Amino acid sequence: MSARRIGVLGGMFDPVHLGHLELARVALEELALDELRMVPCHLPNHRAPAAASTQARLTMLSLSTQGDPRIVVDDRECRRQETSYTVDTLHSLRAQFPTATLVLVLGEDAFAGFERWHHWQQILELANVLVVSRPDIPVELSKTLLALLDRCQVDRVQDLFEHSCGAVLRSTNMQRNISSTAVREALLARRDTAALLPPCVQDYIAVHGLYTDIGAGAA
């Protein structure tokens, strides 16, 4: 019997937008995942704190994913009071799902900073990685990451799942190019966000008056 396939997609989700949801769909469909756990970051170590509260971000994420039973909104980082590190989250998931194959899902722009992540080498001892490119966004990778790809990249999904961890697959199946920074800027300027946000998130933001008096913040 093959191992359960669990994707892990972290982020600030400040707010969750259609780009995040497309990234989730690409991972679910391309990898034939049994489930995808979307994990909001509580206390980031590499960027400014979120503009919206942790509870608001969890609620928006739950609203936007409630139609897909394969997606689990995972609040384990929000329940920790210390800095959120992906390696700690993966250790926790590995303990919870000892026989599953974990796949960390990253946009290519996030992957470009991967070598600066806390204990990044350990991440590759806990999970495989799917790197998804956004359209028309050239990303320059460091020599360290190019060497990593040279060692670890595989070309097919079936090859990825022949490894329990440490393999990297790249995908170019993203169509939308949306950043949370652009979404917050549009909300601050009171521009139409129908092409950026799912309706349930638009409604939640409007009802609760979010993102009306903030700067652009981090993506």
Backbone torsions as a table, in degrees:
resi	resn	phi	psi	omega
1	MET	NA	131.2	-176.7
2	SER	-72.9	153.7	-179.3
3	ALA	-69.0	148.6	175.8
4	ARG	-64.6	137.9	-178.8
5	ARG	-102.5	116.2	-178.1
6	ILE	-122.2	118.7	174.7
7	GLY	-87.8	151.1	-179.3
8	VAL	-130.5	114.2	-179.0
9	LEU	-121.1	106.3	179.4
10	GLY	-98.8	169.3	177.5
11	GLY	161.3	172.7	176.4
12	MET	-76.7	-32.8	-177.6
13	PHE	49.1	58.1	-169.7
14	ASP	-125.2	68.0	0.9
15	PRO	-95.8	170.0	171.1
16	VAL	-64.0	136.0	-176.5
17	HIS	-132.6	179.2	-174.9
18	LEU	-65.8	-25.5	174.5
19	GLY	-66.2	-43.7	176.1
20	HIS	-59.0	-44.3	-176.1
21	LEU	-69.6	-33.3	175.3
22	GLU	-68.8	-40.2	176.9
23	LEU	-59.2	-41.9	177.0
24	ALA	-62.1	-43.8	-179.5
25	ARG	-64.2	-42.8	178.5
26	VAL	-58.3	-46.8	-179.5
27	ALA	-62.9	-46.2	-179.0
28	LEU	-60.5	-45.5	-173.8
29	GLU	-81.0	-43.2	-176.9
30	GLU	-68.1	-36.5	-177.0
31	LEU	-97.2	-2.9	-176.3
32	ALA	50.7	51.6	-177.6
33	LEU	-70.0	146.8	170.7
34	ASP	-74.3	-34.6	174.3
35	GLU	-158.5	156.7	174.5
36	LEU	-123.4	123.3	179.1
37	ARG	-99.8	116.9	177.4
38	MET	-95.9	122.0	-166.9
39	VAL	-118.9	99.3	177.2
40	PRO	-66.3	137.5	176.5
41	CYS	-79.6	136.4	-179.9
42	HIS	-93.3	-59.8	-178.3
43	LEU	-122.1	96.9	-177.0
44	PRO	-71.7	151.8	178.0
45	ASN	-103.9	-8.3	-171.1
46	HIS	-127.3	11.9	179.4
47	ARG	-158.2	174.1	179.0
48	ALA	-67.3	156.1	176.3
49	PRO	-60.0	160.1	179.3
50	ALA	-63.8	151.2	176.5
51	ALA	-76.2	-38.6	177.4
52	ALA	-91.9	157.2	179.8
53	SER	-67.0	160.2	177.0
54	THR	-58.9	-43.9	-179.1
55	GLN	-63.9	-40.3	178.8
56	ALA	-63.5	-41.4	-179.9
57	ARG	-67.3	-39.1	175.6
58	LEU	-62.3	-43.3	-179.0
59	THR	-65.0	-45.1	178.8
60	MET	-61.8	-39.2	179.1
61	LEU	-66.3	-41.9	178.2
62	SER	-63.2	-43.5	179.2
63	LEU	-61.3	-41.3	-173.5
64	SER	-78.5	-14.2	-176.3
65	THR	-116.8	3.2	-171.8
66	GLN	-66.6	-16.7	179.6
67	GLY	-84.2	-3.6	-177.9
68	ASP	-122.1	107.1	-176.9
69	PRO	-68.0	-11.5	179.0
70	ARG	-78.3	-15.7	-177.5
71	ILE	-97.5	129.5	177.2
72	VAL	-115.3	123.6	172.7
73	VAL	-81.9	112.8	-171.5
74	ASP	-104.7	115.7	-174.4
75	ASP	-99.4	19.9	-173.9
76	ARG	-63.1	-35.1	177.9
77	GLU	-70.7	-32.5	179.8
78	CYS	-70.3	-24.0	179.1
79	ARG	-84.3	-13.0	176.2
80	ARG	-90.2	142.7	-177.8
81	GLN	-97.4	0.3	177.3
82	GLU	-103.0	175.1	-179.7
83	THR	-54.5	138.4	-179.2
84	SER	-83.8	119.3	175.5
85	TYR	-120.1	133.2	-179.4
86	THR	-59.0	-37.3	-178.2
87	VAL	-62.9	-36.8	177.9
88	ASP	-67.9	-40.3	178.2
89	THR	-62.0	-42.6	179.5
90	LEU	-67.5	-38.1	174.6
91	HIS	-59.0	-42.6	-179.7
92	SER	-65.2	-42.5	178.6
93	LEU	-67.6	-38.0	178.3
94	ARG	-63.2	-38.0	177.0
95	ALA	-67.1	-36.8	-178.9
96	GLN	-75.3	-35.5	-176.8
97	PHE	-125.4	71.1	-171.0
98	PRO	-64.2	-23.1	-177.3
99	THR	-103.5	-2.4	-177.4
100	ALA	-80.7	157.8	168.0
101	THR	-96.1	118.6	179.4
102	LEU	-92.3	138.0	176.2
103	VAL	-127.3	114.8	175.5
104	LEU	-79.1	125.6	-177.0
105	VAL	-102.5	123.4	-176.7
106	LEU	-131.7	141.1	163.3
107	GLY	-71.4	154.5	-176.6
108	GLU	-63.2	-31.6	178.8
109	ASP	-65.8	-36.3	175.6
110	ALA	-69.9	-40.3	179.7
111	PHE	-61.8	-30.2	-179.9
112	ALA	-60.9	-24.5	177.7
113	GLY	-103.4	12.4	-170.8
114	PHE	-58.3	-37.8	-176.2
115	GLU	-70.0	-10.7	177.3
116	ARG	-96.2	0.3	178.7
117	TRP	-73.1	153.2	179.6
118	HIS	-61.5	120.2	178.4
119	HIS	50.5	49.1	-173.0
120	TRP	-63.1	-31.3	179.1
121	GLN	-63.8	-33.7	178.8
122	GLN	-66.6	-28.8	178.2
123	ILE	-57.7	-39.1	-178.8
124	LEU	-74.3	-10.9	174.2
125	GLU	-90.3	-5.6	-176.7
126	LEU	-115.1	-23.6	-172.1
127	ALA	-153.3	159.2	163.1
128	ASN	-83.7	172.3	-176.9
129	VAL	-134.4	133.3	168.9
130	LEU	-108.3	122.8	179.0
131	VAL	-109.2	119.2	-175.5
132	VAL	-112.7	126.2	-179.8
133	SER	-85.0	140.9	170.6
134	ARG	-88.2	148.6	-174.8
135	PRO	-66.4	140.7	172.2
136	ASP	60.4	25.1	178.3
137	ILE	-120.2	94.4	178.0
138	PRO	-69.5	132.9	-179.1
139	VAL	-123.2	126.0	179.1
140	GLU	-92.6	125.6	-179.6
141	LEU	-100.8	145.7	179.8
142	SER	-71.3	167.2	176.9
143	LYS	-60.7	-35.6	179.1
144	THR	-62.5	-44.3	-178.7
145	LEU	-73.7	-35.1	175.4
146	LEU	-63.6	-38.4	176.4
147	ALA	-66.8	-38.5	176.4
148	LEU	-60.2	-45.6	179.1
149	LEU	-63.5	-38.4	179.3
150	ASP	-60.8	-35.6	-179.7
151	ARG	-82.2	-37.4	-162.9
152	CYS	-115.7	-12.5	-174.2
153	GLN	-71.7	138.0	173.2
154	VAL	-118.2	162.6	-172.2
155	ASP	-104.1	-15.5	-175.1
156	ARG	-133.2	153.5	179.1
157	VAL	-59.4	-43.0	-178.6
158	GLN	-63.1	-31.1	176.7
159	ASP	-69.7	-36.5	178.5
160	LEU	-58.7	-43.7	-174.3
161	PHE	-86.3	3.9	167.0
162	GLU	-80.1	-9.9	177.8
163	HIS	-109.8	139.9	175.2
164	SER	-80.2	-22.0	178.4
165	CYS	-167.2	166.8	169.7
166	GLY	86.2	-4.6	179.2
167	ALA	-97.0	150.3	-178.6
168	VAL	-126.2	128.8	175.3
169	LEU	-118.0	136.9	178.8
170	ARG	-108.5	143.7	-179.1
171	SER	-131.2	147.1	176.1
172	THR	-121.0	29.9	-172.0
173	ASN	-91.7	4.5	175.8
174	MET	-75.2	138.6	176.8
175	GLN	-107.2	-36.1	-176.8
176	ARG	-86.5	144.0	173.6
177	ASN	-120.2	90.5	-176.7
178	ILE	-129.2	136.7	173.3
179	SER	-118.6	152.2	177.5
180	SER	-63.5	-32.5	176.9
181	THR	-59.2	-47.7	179.9
182	ALA	-63.1	-37.5	178.5
183	VAL	-64.2	-46.9	-179.4
184	ARG	-64.5	-37.6	177.4
185	GLU	-63.2	-41.7	179.1
186	ALA	-65.0	-41.2	178.5
187	LEU	-65.3	-41.4	179.9
188	LEU	-62.9	-37.9	-179.8
189	ALA	-85.9	1.9	-179.9
190	ARG	59.0	36.7	173.8
191	ARG	-86.3	162.7	179.9
192	ASP	-66.0	132.1	-179.2
193	THR	-117.7	19.6	-177.8
194	ALA	-61.2	-30.6	179.9
195	ALA	-86.5	-0.4	-175.5
196	LEU	-114.8	-32.2	-171.7
197	LEU	-126.3	145.9	170.8
198	PRO	-66.4	149.9	-176.7
199	PRO	-55.1	-37.4	-178.1
200	CYS	-64.9	-33.5	178.5
201	VAL	-75.1	-41.2	174.3
202	GLN	-55.3	-46.1	-178.4
203	ASP	-64.1	-42.8	-179.4
204	TYR	-62.7	-43.4	179.7
205	ILE	-62.6	-42.3	-179.2
206	ALA	-66.4	-44.4	-177.9
207	VAL	-63.5	-38.4	-174.5
208	HIS	-98.1	1.6	175.2
209	GLY	63.5	38.2	-177.1
210	LEU	-83.2	153.0	172.3
211	TYR	62.2	34.0	-179.1
212	THR	-103.5	-12.0	-175.8
213	ASP	-143.6	39.4	-177.3
214	ILE	-122.8	165.9	170.8
215	GLY	-82.6	-176.4	-176.0
216	ALA	-67.0	-33.8	179.8
217	GLY	69.9	-161.3	-178.4
218	ALA	-100.4	156.4	-177.9
219	ALA	-66.3	NA	NA
